[in-house]
Amino acid sequence: MKMEFAVQDMSCGGCANAVARAIAGPDPAAKVDIDVSAKIVKITSTLPPAQFVAAIAAPGFHPSVRD
Ligand SMILES: [Cu+2]
């Protein structure tokens, strides 16, 4: 499924790399599209959004699911 998260505390390329690594933890095959300036992370994966909320939060970010 496709899902979209707002990650307000993502502010630079380093943050984007950290978020991308965090997402690859639960699903290395996930398709990830990160827009740092819009602070939006789009993921296509078979896993549910809650798993990525937890994964992105682990390194210290505060993601929220966008509908
Ligand atoms: Cu940063």
N, CA, C, O and the ligand as a Tripos MOL2 file, in Angstrom:
@<TRIPOS>MOLECULE
protein
  269   267    68     0     0
PROTEIN
NO_CHARGES

@<TRIPOS>ATOM
      1 N           0.8390   -1.1910    0.0000 N.3       1 MET1
      2 CA          0.0000    0.0000    0.0000 C.3       1 MET1
      3 C           0.8740    1.2400    0.0000 C.2       1 MET1
      4 O           2.0340    1.1940    0.4070 O.2       1 MET1
      5 N           0.3000    2.3680   -0.4670 N.am      2 LYS2
      6 CA          1.0210    3.6380   -0.4400 C.3       2 LYS2
      7 C           0.6020    4.4000    0.7990 C.2       2 LYS2
      8 O          -0.5770    4.4390    1.1500 O.2       2 LYS2
      9 N           1.5650    4.9990    1.4490 N.am      3 MET3
     10 CA          1.2600    5.7780    2.6480 C.3       3 MET3
     11 C           2.1200    7.0200    2.6820 C.2       3 MET3
     12 O           3.1560    7.1050    2.0210 O.2       3 MET3
     13 N           1.6750    7.9660    3.4540 N.am      4 GLU4
     14 CA          2.3430    9.2540    3.4870 C.3       4 GLU4
     15 C           2.4460    9.7380    4.9330 C.2       4 GLU4
     16 O           1.4900    9.6590    5.7040 O.2       4 GLU4
     17 N           3.6340   10.2430    5.2790 N.am      5 PHE5
     18 CA          3.8630   10.7040    6.6460 C.3       5 PHE5
     19 C           4.3870   12.1320    6.6240 C.2       5 PHE5
     20 O           5.1390   12.5160    5.7290 O.2       5 PHE5
     21 N           3.9820   12.9090    7.6140 N.am      6 ALA6
     22 CA          4.5950   14.2160    7.8520 C.3       6 ALA6
     23 C           5.6640   13.9980    8.9190 C.2       6 ALA6
     24 O           5.4070   13.4040    9.9660 O.2       6 ALA6
     25 N           6.8790   14.4950    8.6280 N.am      7 VAL7
     26 CA          7.9650   14.4040    9.6110 C.3       7 VAL7
     27 C           8.5100   15.8170    9.7870 C.2       7 VAL7
     28 O           9.4600   16.2180    9.1160 O.2       7 VAL7
     29 N           7.8960   16.5600   10.6950 N.am      8 GLN8
     30 CA          8.1790   17.9890   10.8350 C.3       8 GLN8
     31 C           9.6110   18.2780   11.2790 C.2       8 GLN8
     32 O          10.1560   19.3340   10.9590 O.2       8 GLN8
     33 N          10.2220   17.3500   12.0130 N.am      9 ASP9
     34 CA         11.5720   17.6270   12.5250 C.3       9 ASP9
     35 C          12.6700   17.1190   11.5860 C.2       9 ASP9
     36 O          13.8260   17.0000   11.9920 O.2       9 ASP9
     37 N          12.3160   16.8240   10.3500 N.am     10 MET10
     38 CA         13.2940   16.4520    9.3240 C.3      10 MET10
     39 C          13.6880   17.7370    8.5840 C.2      10 MET10
     40 O          12.8530   18.3400    7.9090 O.2      10 MET10
     41 N          14.9570   18.1620    8.7060 N.am     11 SER11
     42 CA         15.3060   19.4930    8.2110 C.3      11 SER11
     43 C          16.4500   19.5510    7.2100 C.2      11 SER11
     44 O          16.7270   20.6220    6.6710 O.2      11 SER11
     45 N          17.1260   18.4320    6.9410 N.am     12 CYS12
     46 CA         18.2370   18.4810    5.9910 C.3      12 CYS12
     47 C          18.4540   17.1140    5.3590 C.2      12 CYS12
     48 O          17.7490   16.1540    5.6720 O.2      12 CYS12
     49 N          19.4410   17.0350    4.4620 N.am     13 GLY13
     50 CA         19.7240   15.7690    3.8010 C.3      13 GLY13
     51 C          20.1580   14.6760    4.7740 C.2      13 GLY13
     52 O          19.8860   13.4940    4.5650 O.2      13 GLY13
     53 N          20.8470   15.1010    5.8540 N.am     14 GLY14
     54 CA         21.2560   14.1170    6.8660 C.3      14 GLY14
     55 C          20.0520   13.4760    7.5260 C.2      14 GLY14
     56 O          20.0310   12.2700    7.7730 O.2      14 GLY14
     57 N          19.0360   14.3060    7.8140 N.am     15 CYS15
     58 CA         17.7960   13.7840    8.3890 C.3      15 CYS15
     59 C          17.1480   12.8050    7.4080 C.2      15 CYS15
     60 O          16.7040   11.7220    7.7900 O.2      15 CYS15
     61 N          17.1030   13.2100    6.1370 N.am     16 ALA16
     62 CA         16.4690   12.3570    5.1280 C.3      16 ALA16
     63 C          17.1720   11.0080    5.0430 C.2      16 ALA16
     64 O          16.5220    9.9700    4.9200 O.2      16 ALA16
     65 N          18.5210   11.0230    5.1110 N.am     17 ASN17
     66 CA         19.2610    9.7570    5.0810 C.3      17 ASN17
     67 C          18.9370    8.9040    6.3010 C.2      17 ASN17
     68 O          18.7810    7.6880    6.1910 O.2      17 ASN17
     69 N          18.8380    9.5470    7.4690 N.am     18 ALA18
     70 CA         18.5240    8.8080    8.6910 C.3      18 ALA18
     71 C          17.1270    8.2030    8.6070 C.2      18 ALA18
     72 O          16.9070    7.0700    9.0360 O.2      18 ALA18
     73 N          16.1830    8.9680    8.0480 N.am     19 VAL19
     74 CA         14.8160    8.4640    7.8990 C.3      19 VAL19
     75 C          14.7950    7.3010    6.9090 C.2      19 VAL19
     76 O          14.1240    6.2950    7.1430 O.2      19 VAL19
     77 N          15.5330    7.4390    5.7980 N.am     20 ALA20
     78 CA         15.5820    6.3680    4.8010 C.3      20 ALA20
     79 C          16.1590    5.0860    5.4030 C.2      20 ALA20
     80 O          15.6580    3.9890    5.1530 O.2      20 ALA20
     81 N          17.2120    5.2400    6.1930 N.am     21 ARG21
     82 CA         17.7920    4.0570    6.8580 C.3      21 ARG21
     83 C          16.7910    3.4280    7.8150 C.2      21 ARG21
     84 O          16.6780    2.2050    7.8950 O.2      21 ARG21
     85 N          16.0660    4.2770    8.5420 N.am     22 ALA22
     86 CA         15.0910    3.7780    9.5240 C.3      22 ALA22
     87 C          13.9960    2.9720    8.8200 C.2      22 ALA22
     88 O          13.5370    1.9470    9.3240 O.2      22 ALA22
     89 N          13.5900    3.4620    7.6410 N.am     23 ILE23
     90 CA         12.5240    2.7880    6.8880 C.3      23 ILE23
     91 C          13.0110    1.4480    6.3520 C.2      23 ILE23
     92 O          12.2490    0.4830    6.2950 O.2      23 ILE23
     93 N          14.2850    1.3920    5.9590 N.am     24 ALA24
     94 CA         14.8440    0.1510    5.3980 C.3      24 ALA24
     95 C          14.9380   -0.9480    6.4510 C.2      24 ALA24
     96 O          15.0510   -2.1250    6.1100 O.2      24 ALA24
     97 N          14.8910   -0.5710    7.7280 N.am     25 GLY25
     98 CA         14.9520   -1.5900    8.7860 C.3      25 GLY25
     99 C          13.8290   -2.5960    8.6710 C.2      25 GLY25
    100 O          14.0850   -3.7810    8.4570 O.2      25 GLY25
    101 N          12.5760   -2.1490    8.8110 N.am     26 PRO26
    102 CA         11.4660   -3.1040    8.7160 C.3      26 PRO26
    103 C          11.2140   -3.6020    7.2960 C.2      26 PRO26
    104 O          10.7340   -4.7220    7.1210 O.2      26 PRO26
    105 N          11.5270   -2.7970    6.2750 N.am     27 ASP27
    106 CA         11.2460   -3.2250    4.9000 C.3      27 ASP27
    107 C          12.3030   -2.7000    3.9280 C.2      27 ASP27
    108 O          12.1590   -1.6050    3.3840 O.2      27 ASP27
    109 N          13.3750   -3.4880    3.7070 N.am     28 PRO28
    110 CA         14.4320   -3.0720    2.7790 C.3      28 PRO28
    111 C          13.9230   -2.8870    1.3500 C.2      28 PRO28
    112 O          14.5650   -2.2050    0.5520 O.2      28 PRO28
    113 N          12.7780   -3.4830    1.0180 N.am     29 ALA29
    114 CA         12.2370   -3.3940   -0.3350 C.3      29 ALA29
    115 C          11.2470   -2.2500   -0.4970 C.2      29 ALA29
    116 O          10.6920   -2.0670   -1.5810 O.2      29 ALA29
    117 N          11.0180   -1.4830    0.5510 N.am     30 ALA30
    118 CA         10.0440   -0.3870    0.4770 C.3      30 ALA30
    119 C          10.4990    0.6490   -0.5450 C.2      30 ALA30
    120 O          11.6890    0.9440   -0.6550 O.2      30 ALA30
    121 N           9.5440    1.1990   -1.2920 N.am     31 LYS31
    122 CA          9.8310    2.3090   -2.1970 C.3      31 LYS31
    123 C           9.6450    3.5900   -1.3780 C.2      31 LYS31
    124 O           8.5780    3.8210   -0.8110 O.2      31 LYS31
    125 N          10.6900    4.4200   -1.3230 N.am     32 VAL32
    126 CA         10.6720    5.5870   -0.4390 C.3      32 VAL32
    127 C          10.9180    6.8650   -1.2260 C.2      32 VAL32
    128 O          11.8400    6.9360   -2.0390 O.2      32 VAL32
    129 N          10.0950    7.8630   -0.9830 N.am     33 ASP33
    130 CA         10.2390    9.1690   -1.6250 C.3      33 ASP33
    131 C          10.2090   10.2250   -0.5200 C.2      33 ASP33
    132 O           9.1820   10.4170    0.1310 O.2      33 ASP33
    133 N          11.3400   10.9110   -0.3110 N.am     34 ILE34
    134 CA         11.4350   11.8720    0.7880 C.3      34 ILE34
    135 C          11.5690   13.2810    0.2300 C.2      34 ILE34
    136 O          12.4520   13.5570   -0.5820 O.2      34 ILE34
    137 N          10.6790   14.1760    0.6760 N.am     35 ASP35
    138 CA         10.7410   15.5880    0.2960 C.3      35 ASP35
    139 C          11.0850   16.3740    1.5610 C.2      35 ASP35
    140 O          10.2170   16.6370    2.3940 O.2      35 ASP35
    141 N          12.3620   16.7460    1.6950 N.am     36 VAL36
    142 CA         12.8160   17.4050    2.9240 C.3      36 VAL36
    143 C          12.1470   18.7720    3.0970 C.2      36 VAL36
    144 O          11.7270   19.1150    4.2020 O.2      36 VAL36
    145 N          12.0450   19.5560    2.0150 N.am     37 SER37
    146 CA         11.5000   20.9100    2.1700 C.3      37 SER37
    147 C          10.0190   20.8770    2.5490 C.2      37 SER37
    148 O           9.5500   21.7270    3.3060 O.2      37 SER37
    149 N           9.2880   19.8970    2.0260 N.am     38 ALA38
    150 CA          7.8750   19.7640    2.3950 C.3      38 ALA38
    151 C           7.7050   18.9480    3.6780 C.2      38 ALA38
    152 O           6.6170   18.8930    4.2500 O.2      38 ALA38
    153 N           8.7950   18.3150    4.1200 N.am     39 LYS39
    154 CA          8.7840   17.4590    5.3140 C.3      39 LYS39
    155 C           7.7930   16.3040    5.1900 C.2      39 LYS39
    156 O           7.0840   15.9500    6.1330 O.2      39 LYS39
    157 N           7.7760   15.7300    3.9780 N.am     40 ILE40
    158 CA          6.8630   14.6380    3.6770 C.3      40 ILE40
    159 C           7.6520   13.3940    3.2660 C.2      40 ILE40
    160 O           8.6160   13.4800    2.5050 O.2      40 ILE40
    161 N           7.2320   12.2460    3.7770 N.am     41 VAL41
    162 CA          7.8320   10.9670    3.4170 C.3      41 VAL41
    163 C           6.7400   10.0820    2.8390 C.2      41 VAL41
    164 O           5.7320    9.8120    3.4930 O.2      41 VAL41
    165 N           6.9540    9.6260    1.5900 N.am     42 LYS42
    166 CA          6.0000    8.7110    0.9610 C.3      42 LYS42
    167 C           6.6310    7.3360    0.8980 C.2      42 LYS42
    168 O           7.7950    7.1980    0.5230 O.2      42 LYS42
    169 N           5.8710    6.3230    1.2620 N.am     43 ILE43
    170 CA          6.3820    4.9530    1.2810 C.3      43 ILE43
    171 C           5.3870    4.0410    0.5870 C.2      43 ILE43
    172 O           4.1790    4.1460    0.7990 O.2      43 ILE43
    173 N           5.9080    3.1380   -0.2500 N.am     44 THR44
    174 CA          5.0910    2.0680   -0.8010 C.3      44 THR44
    175 C           5.6440    0.7700   -0.2430 C.2      44 THR44
    176 O           6.8100    0.4380   -0.4580 O.2      44 THR44
    177 N           4.8050    0.0410    0.4700 N.am     45 SER45
    178 CA          5.2490   -1.1600    1.1770 C.3      45 SER45
    179 C           4.0480   -2.0500    1.4640 C.2      45 SER45
    180 O           2.9020   -1.6010    1.4330 O.2      45 SER45
    181 N           4.3280   -3.3130    1.7430 N.am     46 THR46
    182 CA          3.2550   -4.2170    2.1480 C.3      46 THR46
    183 C           3.0120   -4.1240    3.6570 C.2      46 THR46
    184 O           2.0310   -4.6700    4.1620 O.2      46 THR46
    185 N           3.9030   -3.4360    4.3740 N.am     47 LEU47
    186 CA          3.7560   -3.3170    5.8290 C.3      47 LEU47
    187 C           2.7770   -2.1890    6.1730 C.2      47 LEU47
    188 O           2.6080   -1.2610    5.3820 O.2      47 LEU47
    189 N           2.1400   -2.2590    7.3260 N.am     48 PRO48
    190 CA          1.1960   -1.2130    7.7390 C.3      48 PRO48
    191 C           1.9290    0.0620    8.1950 C.2      48 PRO48
    192 O           3.0760    0.0000    8.6380 O.2      48 PRO48
    193 N           1.2480    1.2250    8.0800 N.am     49 PRO49
    194 CA          1.8620    2.5070    8.4490 C.3      49 PRO49
    195 C           2.4220    2.5300    9.8680 C.2      49 PRO49
    196 O           3.4530    3.1560   10.1120 O.2      49 PRO49
    197 N           1.7640    1.8650   10.7950 N.am     50 ALA50
    198 CA          2.2090    1.9120   12.2030 C.3      50 ALA50
    199 C           3.6460    1.4190   12.3440 C.2      50 ALA50
    200 O           4.3840    1.8950   13.2070 O.2      50 ALA50
    201 N           4.0450    0.4680   11.4990 N.am     51 GLN51
    202 CA          5.4140   -0.0450   11.5880 C.3      51 GLN51
    203 C           6.4320    1.0140   11.1970 C.2      51 GLN51
    204 O           7.5290    1.0690   11.7520 O.2      51 GLN51
    205 N           6.0610    1.8530   10.2390 N.am     52 PHE52
    206 CA          6.9900    2.8980    9.8020 C.3      52 PHE52
    207 C           6.9830    4.0760   10.7560 C.2      52 PHE52
    208 O           7.9990    4.7490   10.9300 O.2      52 PHE52
    209 N           5.8300    4.3280   11.3760 N.am     53 VAL53
    210 CA          5.8060    5.3650   12.4250 C.3      53 VAL53
    211 C           6.8050    4.9800   13.5110 C.2      53 VAL53
    212 O           7.5880    5.8160   13.9610 O.2      53 VAL53
    213 N           6.7810    3.7280   13.9280 N.am     54 ALA54
    214 CA          7.6940    3.2610   14.9780 C.3      54 ALA54
    215 C           9.1390    3.3080   14.5000 C.2      54 ALA54
    216 O          10.0280    3.7160   15.2470 O.2      54 ALA54
    217 N           9.3780    2.8890   13.2510 N.am     55 ALA55
    218 CA         10.7450    2.8420   12.7250 C.3      55 ALA55
    219 C          11.3390    4.2470   12.6000 C.2      55 ALA55
    220 O          12.5010    4.4630   12.9430 O.2      55 ALA55
    221 N          10.5410    5.2010   12.1100 N.am     56 ILE56
    222 CA         11.0280    6.5700   11.9180 C.3      56 ILE56
    223 C          11.2030    7.2680   13.2680 C.2      56 ILE56
    224 O          12.0730    8.1250   13.4220 O.2      56 ILE56
    225 N          10.3870    6.9010   14.2260 N.am     57 ALA57
    226 CA         10.4950    7.5010   15.5650 C.3      57 ALA57
    227 C          11.7310    7.0060   16.3070 C.2      57 ALA57
    228 O          12.2520    7.7060   17.1750 O.2      57 ALA57
    229 N          12.2040    5.8100   15.9760 N.am     58 ALA58
    230 CA         13.3140    5.2110   16.7240 C.3      58 ALA58
    231 C          14.5620    6.0960   16.7780 C.2      58 ALA58
    232 O          15.1440    6.2510   17.8520 O.2      58 ALA58
    233 N          14.9980    6.6920   15.6360 N.am     59 PRO59
    234 CA         16.1810    7.5660   15.7190 C.3      59 PRO59
    235 C          15.8600    8.9730   16.2330 C.2      59 PRO59
    236 O          16.7480    9.8240   16.2620 O.2      59 PRO59
    237 N          14.6110    9.2380   16.6390 N.am     60 GLY60
    238 CA         14.3060   10.5050   17.2960 C.3      60 GLY60
    239 C          13.3820   11.4490   16.5400 C.2      60 GLY60
    240 O          13.1540   12.5730   16.9860 O.2      60 GLY60
    241 N          12.8420   11.0100   15.3970 N.am     61 PHE61
    242 CA         11.9190   11.8610   14.6510 C.3      61 PHE61
    243 C          10.4940   11.6600   15.1570 C.2      61 PHE61
    244 O          10.2040   10.7190   15.8960 O.2      61 PHE61
    245 N           9.6120   12.5720   14.7410 N.am     62 HIS62
    246 CA          8.2270   12.5190   15.2110 C.3      62 HIS62
    247 C           7.2770   12.4770   14.0130 C.2      62 HIS62
    248 O           6.6890   13.4970   13.6540 O.2      62 HIS62
    249 N           7.1230   11.3000   13.3920 N.am     63 PRO63
    250 CA          6.2760   11.1920   12.2130 C.3      63 PRO63
    251 C           4.7900   11.1230   12.5670 C.2      63 PRO63
    252 O           4.4080   10.6330   13.6300 O.2      63 PRO63
    253 N           3.9690   11.6250   11.6550 N.am     64 SER64
    254 CA          2.5310   11.4160   11.7890 C.3      64 SER64
    255 C           1.9780   11.0030   10.4330 C.2      64 SER64
    256 O           2.4540   11.4580    9.3930 O.2      64 SER64
    257 N           0.9730   10.1400   10.4540 N.am     65 VAL65
    258 CA          0.3700    9.6310    9.2290 C.3      65 VAL65
    259 C          -0.5070   10.7200    8.6250 C.2      65 VAL65
    260 O          -1.3040   11.3540    9.3160 O.2      65 VAL65
    261 N          -0.3400   10.9290    7.2980 N.am     66 ARG66
    262 CA         -1.2060   11.8670    6.5790 C.3      66 ARG66
    263 C          -2.2620   11.0970    5.8270 C.2      66 ARG66
    264 O          -1.9640   10.0750    5.2090 O.2      66 ARG66
    265 N          -3.5050   11.5750    5.8700 N.am     67 ASP67
    266 CA         -4.5870   10.8920    5.1610 C.3      67 ASP67
    267 C          -4.8060   11.5290    3.8060 C.2      67 ASP67
    268 O          -5.6780   11.0950    3.0530 O.2      67 ASP67
    269 CU         19.0200   17.1470    9.4190 Cu       68 CU68
@<TRIPOS>BOND
     1     1     2 1
     2     2     3 1
     3     3     4 2
     4     3     5 am
     5     5     6 1
     6     6     7 1
     7     7     8 2
     8     7     9 am
     9     9    10 1
    10    10    11 1
    11    11    12 2
    12    11    13 am
    13    13    14 1
    14    14    15 1
    15    15    16 2
    16    15    17 am
    17    17    18 1
    18    18    19 1
    19    19    20 2
    20    19    21 am
    21    21    22 1
    22    22    23 1
    23    23    24 2
    24    23    25 am
    25    25    26 1
    26    26    27 1
    27    27    28 2
    28    27    29 am
    29    29    30 1
    30    30    31 1
    31    31    32 2
    32    31    33 am
    33    33    34 1
    34    34    35 1
    35    35    36 2
    36    35    37 am
    37    37    38 1
    38    38    39 1
    39    39    40 2
    40    39    41 am
    41    41    42 1
    42    42    43 1
    43    43    44 2
    44    43    45 am
    45    45    46 1
    46    46    47 1
    47    47    48 2
    48    47    49 am
    49    49    50 1
    50    50    51 1
    51    51    52 2
    52    51    53 am
    53    53    54 1
    54    54    55 1
    55    55    56 2
    56    55    57 am
    57    57    58 1
    58    58    59 1
    59    59    60 2
    60    59    61 am
    61    61    62 1
    62    62    63 1
    63    63    64 2
    64    63    65 am
    65    65    66 1
    66    66    67 1
    67    67    68 2
    68    67    69 am
    69    69    70 1
    70    70    71 1
    71    71    72 2
    72    71    73 am
    73    73    74 1
    74    74    75 1
    75    75    76 2
    76    75    77 am
    77    77    78 1
    78    78    79 1
    79    79    80 2
    80    79    81 am
    81    81    82 1
    82    82    83 1
    83    83    84 2
    84    83    85 am
    85    85    86 1
    86    86    87 1
    87    87    88 2
    88    87    89 am
    89    89    90 1
    90    90    91 1
    91    91    92 2
    92    91    93 am
    93    93    94 1
    94    94    95 1
    95    95    96 2
    96    95    97 am
    97    97    98 1
    98    98    99 1
    99    99   100 2
   100    99   101 am
   101   101   102 1
   102   102   103 1
   103   103   104 2
   104   103   105 am
   105   105   106 1
   106   106   107 1
   107   107   108 2
   108   107   109 am
   109   109   110 1
   110   110   111 1
   111   111   112 2
   112   111   113 am
   113   113   114 1
   114   114   115 1
   115   115   116 2
   116   115   117 am
   117   117   118 1
   118   118   119 1
   119   119   120 2
   120   119   121 am
   121   121   122 1
   122   122   123 1
   123   123   124 2
   124   123   125 am
   125   125   126 1
   126   126   127 1
   127   127   128 2
   128   127   129 am
   129   129   130 1
   130   130   131 1
   131   131   132 2
   132   131   133 am
   133   133   134 1
   134   134   135 1
   135   135   136 2
   136   135   137 am
   137   137   138 1
   138   138   139 1
   139   139   140 2
   140   139   141 am
   141   141   142 1
   142   142   143 1
   143   143   144 2
   144   143   145 am
   145   145   146 1
   146   146   147 1
   147   147   148 2
   148   147   149 am
   149   149   150 1
   150   150   151 1
   151   151   152 2
   152   151   153 am
   153   153   154 1
   154   154   155 1
   155   155   156 2
   156   155   157 am
   157   157   158 1
   158   158   159 1
   159   159   160 2
   160   159   161 am
   161   161   162 1
   162   162   163 1
   163   163   164 2
   164   163   165 am
   165   165   166 1
   166   166   167 1
   167   167   168 2
   168   167   169 am
   169   169   170 1
   170   170   171 1
   171   171   172 2
   172   171   173 am
   173   173   174 1
   174   174   175 1
   175   175   176 2
   176   175   177 am
   177   177   178 1
   178   178   179 1
   179   179   180 2
   180   179   181 am
   181   181   182 1
   182   182   183 1
   183   183   184 2
   184   183   185 am
   185   185   186 1
   186   186   187 1
   187   187   188 2
   188   187   189 am
   189   189   190 1
   190   190   191 1
   191   191   192 2
   192   191   193 am
   193   193   194 1
   194   194   195 1
   195   195   196 2
   196   195   197 am
   197   197   198 1
   198   198   199 1
   199   199   200 2
   200   199   201 am
   201   201   202 1
   202   202   203 1
   203   203   204 2
   204   203   205 am
   205   205   206 1
   206   206   207 1
   207   207   208 2
   208   207   209 am
   209   209   210 1
   210   210   211 1
   211   211   212 2
   212   211   213 am
   213   213   214 1
   214   214   215 1
   215   215   216 2
   216   215   217 am
   217   217   218 1
   218   218   219 1
   219   219   220 2
   220   219   221 am
   221   221   222 1
   222   222   223 1
   223   223   224 2
   224   223   225 am
   225   225   226 1
   226   226   227 1
   227   227   228 2
   228   227   229 am
   229   229   230 1
   230   230   231 1
   231   231   232 2
   232   231   233 am
   233   233   234 1
   234   234   235 1
   235   235   236 2
   236   235   237 am
   237   237   238 1
   238   238   239 1
   239   239   240 2
   240   239   241 am
   241   241   242 1
   242   242   243 1
   243   243   244 2
   244   243   245 am
   245   245   246 1
   246   246   247 1
   247   247   248 2
   248   247   249 am
   249   249   250 1
   250   250   251 1
   251   251   252 2
   252   251   253 am
   253   253   254 1
   254   254   255 1
   255   255   256 2
   256   255   257 am
   257   257   258 1
   258   258   259 1
   259   259   260 2
   260   259   261 am
   261   261   262 1
   262   262   263 1
   263   263   264 2
   264   263   265 am
   265   265   266 1
   266   266   267 1
   267   267   268 2
@<TRIPOS>SUBSTRUCTURE
     1 MET1         2 RESIDUE 1 A MET
     2 LYS2         6 RESIDUE 1 A LYS
     3 MET3        10 RESIDUE 1 A MET
     4 GLU4        14 RESIDUE 1 A GLU
     5 PHE5        18 RESIDUE 1 A PHE
     6 ALA6        22 RESIDUE 1 A ALA
     7 VAL7        26 RESIDUE 1 A VAL
     8 GLN8        30 RESIDUE 1 A GLN
     9 ASP9        34 RESIDUE 1 A ASP
    10 MET10       38 RESIDUE 1 A MET
    11 SER11       42 RESIDUE 1 A SER
    12 CYS12       46 RESIDUE 1 A CYS
    13 GLY13       50 RESIDUE 1 A GLY
    14 GLY14       54 RESIDUE 1 A GLY
    15 CYS15       58 RESIDUE 1 A CYS
    16 ALA16       62 RESIDUE 1 A ALA
    17 ASN17       66 RESIDUE 1 A ASN
    18 ALA18       70 RESIDUE 1 A ALA
    19 VAL19       74 RESIDUE 1 A VAL
    20 ALA20       78 RESIDUE 1 A ALA
    21 ARG21       82 RESIDUE 1 A ARG
    22 ALA22       86 RESIDUE 1 A ALA
    23 ILE23       90 RESIDUE 1 A ILE
    24 ALA24       94 RESIDUE 1 A ALA
    25 GLY25       98 RESIDUE 1 A GLY
    26 PRO26      102 RESIDUE 1 A PRO
    27 ASP27      106 RESIDUE 1 A ASP
    28 PRO28      110 RESIDUE 1 A PRO
    29 ALA29      114 RESIDUE 1 A ALA
    30 ALA30      118 RESIDUE 1 A ALA
    31 LYS31      122 RESIDUE 1 A LYS
    32 VAL32      126 RESIDUE 1 A VAL
    33 ASP33      130 RESIDUE 1 A ASP
    34 ILE34      134 RESIDUE 1 A ILE
    35 ASP35      138 RESIDUE 1 A ASP
    36 VAL36      142 RESIDUE 1 A VAL
    37 SER37      146 RESIDUE 1 A SER
    38 ALA38      150 RESIDUE 1 A ALA
    39 LYS39      154 RESIDUE 1 A LYS
    40 ILE40      158 RESIDUE 1 A ILE
    41 VAL41      162 RESIDUE 1 A VAL
    42 LYS42      166 RESIDUE 1 A LYS
    43 ILE43      170 RESIDUE 1 A ILE
    44 THR44      174 RESIDUE 1 A THR
    45 SER45      178 RESIDUE 1 A SER
    46 THR46      182 RESIDUE 1 A THR
    47 LEU47      186 RESIDUE 1 A LEU
    48 PRO48      190 RESIDUE 1 A PRO
    49 PRO49      194 RESIDUE 1 A PRO
    50 ALA50      198 RESIDUE 1 A ALA
    51 GLN51      202 RESIDUE 1 A GLN
    52 PHE52      206 RESIDUE 1 A PHE
    53 VAL53      210 RESIDUE 1 A VAL
    54 ALA54      214 RESIDUE 1 A ALA
    55 ALA55      218 RESIDUE 1 A ALA
    56 ILE56      222 RESIDUE 1 A ILE
    57 ALA57      226 RESIDUE 1 A ALA
    58 ALA58      230 RESIDUE 1 A ALA
    59 PRO59      234 RESIDUE 1 A PRO
    60 GLY60      238 RESIDUE 1 A GLY
    61 PHE61      242 RESIDUE 1 A PHE
    62 HIS62      246 RESIDUE 1 A HIS
    63 PRO63      250 RESIDUE 1 A PRO
    64 SER64      254 RESIDUE 1 A SER
    65 VAL65      258 RESIDUE 1 A VAL
    66 ARG66      262 RESIDUE 1 A ARG
    67 ASP67      266 RESIDUE 1 A ASP
    68 CU68       269 GROUP 0 **** ****
